[in-house]
């Protein structure tokens, strides 16, 4: 996530709208950095032998890093780094280091929260074109200009 | 998570008795610019841009999910299990190898540089299932995060799968 997300004009928002797709690849270097920032020492995120001993092909991308990718998708779309109200996720399959990930979202409904417009979106992170890694939903505040 | 993390999952009656109760509390150190820069660098952002859009005199805010990273306890190496996990992940009395099952974040307010967060974790439920590769135990906890003013800034529900 950028400290200053790209300002994208959301414009009109309607159910069915697709959010601009995000592509991310968490390398082993990424996982090291996230392990420090998030302070996780779980070996399956950096020790390939430990990951394989647990039955995985490689070190696993940290679930909370996938959450950050979802937040990046949403904040780039709205242009507001603080638009997130809720984020609910289910980890479907592991993502491994160096696997290209595609982060997508779609508007489910438009609503209101404390007088502000909101959008509830479905979220899906996939690898290998269409293999689901994570599915979820999020609710975000929409900018005032989106009406 | 119990000390024996190399065998299959196990749940004790003691663990089941904790459902609905507070199982952990933690008070963070003051949130620093350094922590926020590290989080941004790790998530693909630009650490050098932290605070550049913040007007003088205004507090510098962290990304929405940073609250969770800020409240990860720092423990000594000899307190970690052989798989690197915290010995206190999940709930006492549930053991096994772990992986993430799902999560729910609710964001109510911003976390600012200098904030001290207090997290209170409650055990919501323990669910035992038979997976395709063996038994699984799903432990779900809900954590509330308050800042030093007592304001609820976030809630986080996490399900950890013990294998």
Interface residues (C-beta under 8 A of the other chain):
Chain A: X1 X2 X3 X4 X24 X30 X33 X34 X36 X37 X38 X39 X40 X41 X42 X43 X44 X47 X50 X54 X55 X60 X63 X64 X65 X67 X68 X69 X71 X72 X75 X81 X82 X84 X85 X86 X87 X88 X89 X90 X91 X94
Chain B: X35 X38 X39 X40 X41 X42 X43 X44 X45 X46 X47 X49 X50 X51 X52 X53 X61 X63 X64 X65 X68 X69 X72 X73 X74 X80 X83 X84 X85 X97 X98 X99 X100 X101 X102 X103 X104 X105 X106 X107 X110 X133
